[in-house]
Amino acid sequence: MAGSREGRLPVAAFGVKWFPTIALHVRARVRRQLLDFGLGRARWRCRRQTRIIAAMDPYADADADPTLTVLCLGVAPRPDAASDWGPFVWREAATPDDAVRDLAHTPSDALLWSPTTLAVAQAALAPDGPLAGVARRLALLLVTHADAPESAAVRAVMAAGVQDVLPASTPADALARAVRLAVERQRRELALRAAHATDLATGLPTHA
């Protein structure tokens, strides 16, 4: 028994001598592994957030088709389809109800409407009107029959989501420019809404 204990003493002494060094190496290796794991998760999260943001960015695809589809309600004049601000594809609708039915089947980028008065437009854009909610989905522009509409009426329809109010005397090229810029503003607004409603860490909708 005494001999066996004496044989174990050098081993025990070796363990006592080298255990702190071994423990330090183990702790350092664990720290490196944890750091690598954390960096890996951070890189993965960064790449995921980049993909989510790119998916919500309407200009992420540089090769996207620049053609704008515009649904028209009795608007004249109309820009040339091959305008520098286009190209445009024009669609026709006779009434607001027809426009709603058309939009349900064929997506459009903008709605260009020439109502008889701005009051008519305001009523159509009201919550119980035929065009309720349309301005949240696409760019809506109005062409008035008056060259100088009342400011109060203009503010009212703008509050309902109209992007721009243009006089009937607007030249065709200026009308094309207004349509293009209205669509770009609407796309940015929709992208910002999507970003605000999305958790960039997971890609899931945020909860209030």
N, C-alpha and C positions, 0 to 999 in steps of 0.2 A: 504493500500500500504506500509505504513511504517512497519507494522508488518511482511508483507511478505519479505521485504528486510532484516529485522532483522533475519528472519528465514534462509535466504540464507547465511548470513554472516559466520556462523560457518562452513558451507559446503565449502565456498570459502576459508576460512582460512585453513581448513583441506587440500584442494587441493594445496594451495600454500606451505604448510609445507611439504607435502609428495611427491609432484610432482618430485623434483630432485632425491629422492631415487627410485621412480618407474621408472623414465627415465633411471637411471643407471642400474637397473635390466633388463630392456628391452634391452638396448644396449648390456649388457653382454650376455644375452641369444641369441641375434641376432648374436653376434660375435662367440659364441660357435656353433651355427647352421651353419654359414658360414664356420667355421673351419672344422666341421665334413663333410660338403659337399665337401670342398676342399680336405680333406684327403681321402674321399671316391672316388673322381675322380682320385686322384693320385694313390690309390691302384688299381682301375680299369685299369688305363692306364699302370701301371706296369705289371699287369697280362696279359693285351693284348700284350704288347711288348714281354713278356716272351713267349707267345704262338706263336707270329710271328717269333721270333728268333728260337724257337724249330722247327717250321715248315721248316725253311731254313737250319737247321743243319742236315747234312747227317748222323750224329752219334747220333741223339737224341733218336732213337729207338734202345735200347740195344739188342732187340730180332730180329733185322732185319736179313734177310737171307744173310750170308756172301758169297754166291756163286757168282762168276764173270762169265759173259758171254763174251767170247772173239771171235771176228770174225777174221779169219786167211786168209791171202793172201799168199799162198805158203811158209809158214814158217816151218822149221824143224831144230833142233828137237823141240818137244813140251813137256812141263812139264806134269807130271802125273796129271790126273784130280783130284786125291785125295791128291795132294801135300800139305805140311804144309802151303804154302802160298795161297792155294786155299780155298775151292774147285773151280774147273773151269768147265765150259761148253764150248766146242769148236765148232765153226761153220765154215763152209767153203765158200769161194768165189773165183772164178777163176780169175776175173779181177776187176779193180777198179769200173767199171760200175756195175758189179754184186754185189759188196760190197754196193754200194749206194742203189741199189734196195732192198737188204737184210735188210739194216738198216731202210729203209722206212717202213718195215713190222714187223721187229723183233728188239726191242731195244737191244743194246749191251753196255757193260761197257768199252770195249777196242777194238782197231783194231791193230792187229799185222801183219805187212807187210814186205815181203822181196823183195824189188824192185831190178831190175837188176843193177841199179846205183842210187845214191842219186839224180842225175840230173833228172832222171825219176820221182822220188818221188816229187821233187820240182815242176816239171811241173804239176803233178797231183794235187798238193795242191795249185796251183796258183788260183787267183780269177776266171779264166775261165776254170779251170781244173775239172775233174770229182769228185775229193774229196774236192773241195772248201768248207770250213766251217765245215768239219767233225771234225777237231781237236778242234773246239770250243764246241762240244757236247759230245765227249768221249775221252778217253786217247788213243793216237796214238803212237805206238812204231815201230821203223824200225830195221830190222835185215839185216845188210849189208853182201855182199859176200866177202868184203875185211876185213881183220883183223885190218887194220889201215887206215880207211877212212880219206880223207883230211879234215883238220880242217875247212877250208872255206866252204866246202860242208855241213859239220855237222852243222855249225852255220846257214847256209841258211835254212836248213829244220827245225831247232829248231825255227827260227824266224817265220816259217809258222805254228807253233803250235805243232810240234812233241815233245812228252814228253821225249823220250830217243832214242839213237842210239846205237845198240849193235852189236858187231862182230858176224860173223857166228859161231865162235868157242865157243860161250857162253854156258856153261853147262845148262842142263835142269832146275836144281834147281835155278840157278842164273837168268834164264829167268823168272821163275815163280815169284821170288822175285821182279824183275824189273816190271813185269806186275802189281802185287799187289800195289806196291808203286806208280806207275804212276796213277793208278786208284784213289788211296787215294788223291794224289795231285790234280788231276782233280776235284774230288768232293769238296775239300776245295775251290778251285778256283771258281767253280760255285756257291758255297754257299756265298762266299765273294762278287761276282758280284750281286747276288740276294739281299744281305743285303745293298749294296751300292745303289741299284736301288729301295729300298723300304723305305717308310716313316714309321718308327717304331711306331709313335704315332697313325697312322690310318690304316696301312697295305696296303695303296695304293701306286702305283708307284710314285716316285719322278719326278719332272719336272725340266729341266735345266733352 
